[in-house]
Amino acid sequence: MEVNITGPDQYANNAYRDLFNVIMGDIGKAQMIARAELVLKPEVPLFIFSIRLNNAPESLTLKDAASVRSEGETVHITISDERYAPSILAHLWDRYGRDNVDQSTRFDMSVQYADPDEISEIEITSGETVLKDMIGAIWRSMPEGIKARHNFTDGNVITILATEEIIQQEMKDEAFAVHKKMTEASDV
């Protein structure tokens, strides 16, 4: 992940780059980010964080994160992407009930009296959920106490401006310019 920071103090810029990398890594979002542009203007105060994801967030179905096979009246599921294990289990419980879902290991489950094609198409995460998670991750990396926020989202680019003041049009214009630069970038 490439992180570019613009701000008045080079020492603070470097420290914030490290902090941003640590926060994104700790919450498991760093691998999703191709590039980040951070504009730090603490004297205003104005903070603009723009990230470009490796891919545009999409909805995922169970078959994207697990293999499904059928034996008689039982459908067996083997999860190949462990990040989705909790979501898969929750969706199976909701749809088929806890009594019909058996989890033999963290990655192996079976469902009684189910249609394997129907199970394969269960949506385990939506693109909207991924965007919400990324916006939350960006908020966690911003300075505390900054309550006024505005965001722009296009495909795989998310830009958030934050200030303690009333959001002025020139702040939105500056944030949108950063956002547009990120959407037009051809580095990914």
Secondary structure, DSSP 8 states (H G I E B T S, - for coil): -EEEEE-S-HHHHHHHHHHHHHHHHHTT-GGGEEEEEEEEETTTTEEEEEEEESS----EEHHHHEEEEEETTEEEEEES-GGGHHHHHHHHHHHH-GGGEEESSSSEEEEET--HHHHHT-EEE-HHHHHHHHHHHHHHHS-TT--EEEEEEETTEEEEEEESS---HHHHHHHHHHHHHHHH----
